[in-house]
Amino acid sequence: GESVGLHLPTLSVQEGDNSIINCAYSNSASDYFIWYKQESGKGPQFIIDIRSNMDKRQGQRVTVLLNKTVKHLSLQIAATQPGDSAVYFCAETPPLGGYNKLIFGAGTRLAVHP
Amino acid sequence: EAQVTQNPRYLITVTGKKLTVTCSQNMNHEYMSWYRQDPGLGLRQIYYSMNVEVTDKGDVPEGYKVSRKEKRNFPLILESPSPNQTSLYFCASSLSWGSGSFYTQYFGPGTRLTVL
């Protein structure tokens, strides 16, 4: 498969545990935030998003938390499964260009062990 | 099946030889975008298009061109490729993007480009 990051920070968890992946974003005026999952050899896949006027949003087994005070975004995955093993990226839409752009973080590798 | 397709998936070329990577979506999306992905740097936006004949620079546009003559296609052109453009390229599309309106961006499978 394709190598998406040779020196990414890695989070190792046991199957069934909860995972928390953190991201520091860059622009305090960013309006929209997204978490993507990228498996080896594939393009990024949407997981969950949140607008800047919210601080928490829940999906199926995933929760995103937004702390605008410290420009921090987190993704919580409940009951982590082997299929969750992937690289996770946060992304933000800054006001530059009328919020038309998308800026990605460097990514975190999640390794799930049985 | 709704999808974003890219061709070719793999390409090895030499410095200075013009090339085009095609991107096509069948979802009638207005917004399309190109990204490059390099180890440890995440994805960086090259160009994006809000609609037909409307394109704008992303964060790393140098050395690339794009065109949007039809809604479904958004080719990426490297007029004179150089080794620093060796990368993994992704095309993405979305129903709409920006100005308070954000819809899911769907990504293609990627094109691995090597410039020797």
HADDOCK unambig.tbl for C-alpha pairs under 7 A between the chains (distance, minus, plus):
assign (segid A and resid 4 and name CA) (segid B and resid 38 and name CA) 6.92 0.50 0.50
assign (segid A and resid 4 and name CA) (segid B and resid 39 and name CA) 5.64 0.50 0.50
assign (segid A and resid 5 and name CA) (segid B and resid 39 and name CA) 4.11 0.50 0.50
assign (segid A and resid 5 and name CA) (segid B and resid 40 and name CA) 5.03 0.50 0.50
assign (segid A and resid 6 and name CA) (segid B and resid 39 and name CA) 5.78 0.50 0.50
assign (segid A and resid 6 and name CA) (segid B and resid 40 and name CA) 6.60 0.50 0.50
assign (segid A and resid 7 and name CA) (segid B and resid 40 and name CA) 6.00 0.50 0.50
assign (segid A and resid 8 and name CA) (segid B and resid 40 and name CA) 6.00 0.50 0.50
assign (segid A and resid 42 and name CA) (segid B and resid 109 and name CA) 5.29 0.50 0.50
assign (segid A and resid 42 and name CA) (segid B and resid 110 and name CA) 6.97 0.50 0.50
assign (segid A and resid 43 and name CA) (segid B and resid 90 and name CA) 6.97 0.50 0.50
assign (segid A and resid 43 and name CA) (segid B and resid 107 and name CA) 5.50 0.50 0.50
assign (segid A and resid 43 and name CA) (segid B and resid 108 and name CA) 5.83 0.50 0.50
assign (segid A and resid 43 and name CA) (segid B and resid 109 and name CA) 4.92 0.50 0.50
assign (segid A and resid 43 and name CA) (segid B and resid 110 and name CA) 6.14 0.50 0.50
assign (segid A and resid 44 and name CA) (segid B and resid 107 and name CA) 6.12 0.50 0.50
assign (segid A and resid 46 and name CA) (segid B and resid 104 and name CA) 6.88 0.50 0.50
assign (segid A and resid 98 and name CA) (segid B and resid 98 and name CA) 6.52 0.50 0.50
assign (segid A and resid 98 and name CA) (segid B and resid 99 and name CA) 6.11 0.50 0.50
assign (segid A and resid 99 and name CA) (segid B and resid 98 and name CA) 4.85 0.50 0.50
assign (segid A and resid 99 and name CA) (segid B and resid 99 and name CA) 5.91 0.50 0.50
assign (segid A and resid 100 and name CA) (segid B and resid 97 and name CA) 6.13 0.50 0.50
assign (segid A and resid 100 and name CA) (segid B and resid 98 and name CA) 4.45 0.50 0.50
assign (segid A and resid 101 and name CA) (segid B and resid 58 and name CA) 6.74 0.50 0.50
assign (segid A and resid 102 and name CA) (segid B and resid 45 and name CA) 6.98 0.50 0.50
assign (segid A and resid 103 and name CA) (segid B and resid 44 and name CA) 6.75 0.50 0.50
assign (segid A and resid 104 and name CA) (segid B and resid 42 and name CA) 6.01 0.50 0.50
assign (segid A and resid 104 and name CA) (segid B and resid 43 and name CA) 5.67 0.50 0.50
assign (segid A and resid 104 and name CA) (segid B and resid 44 and name CA) 6.70 0.50 0.50
assign (segid A and resid 105 and name CA) (segid B and resid 42 and name CA) 5.74 0.50 0.50
assign (segid A and resid 106 and name CA) (segid B and resid 40 and name CA) 5.77 0.50 0.50
assign (segid A and resid 106 and name CA) (segid B and resid 41 and name CA) 4.95 0.50 0.50
assign (segid A and resid 106 and name CA) (segid B and resid 42 and name CA) 4.11 0.50 0.50
assign (segid A and resid 107 and name CA) (segid B and resid 42 and name CA) 6.05 0.50 0.50
